[in-house]
Amino acid sequence: MSDVPRAEAISESADSELVRRAATGDMRAFEALYRRHAGRVHGAVWRLSGMNEARAEELTQEAFVRAWQKLDSFRHESAFSTWLHRLAVNVALMDLRGRDPEDTVESDVLEAASEPVTPFCAGERSDLEQAVAKLPPRARAVLVLHDVEGWKHEEIGRELGMAVGSSKAQLHRARGLLRGMLGAVS
């Protein structure tokens, strides 16, 4: 029998107690929640911000400020970590919506993406992260939400204000751009 489900239950129980205390104004409890969850929140917003460390730090802080402000709306129907992660992703997506939907991408990147490609090979992690960071913001957001965070196209469409077909097209575009940037040839 695995201890993983038990550890998760203990963690969720501890989170619930910390959330209850934080909702009454206990700053130490909220600080503990921050320490427990800041890494995962930062990771999600870092990927969505195109691996822009400064922007990811700002978005992480903004997500926790919003969480503090909305703690009383957390109904304990799901894990706090799930609620917080969704809130953080929404903060990053709102930031993305506030920017030009098609920030410029260097023409050589677009040109490389239009060349014939071979099946995708991820290469080294840092190369992949750098390539994802260079994607246009909406294509990057769809790729991260779908392929990294596991969202469905319907959820992505709702969050980004686009049709399901547009989400699928952006994912296809992002993958093609990545193939081109990573030097795969078909």
PyMOL commands that set and color helices and strands:
alter all, ss='L'
color gray80, all
select helices_A, chain A and resi 4-23+27-48+53-73+80-97+107-114+125-134+137-148+153-160+164-181
alter helices_A, ss='H'
color red, helices_A
deselect
rebuild
show_as cartoon
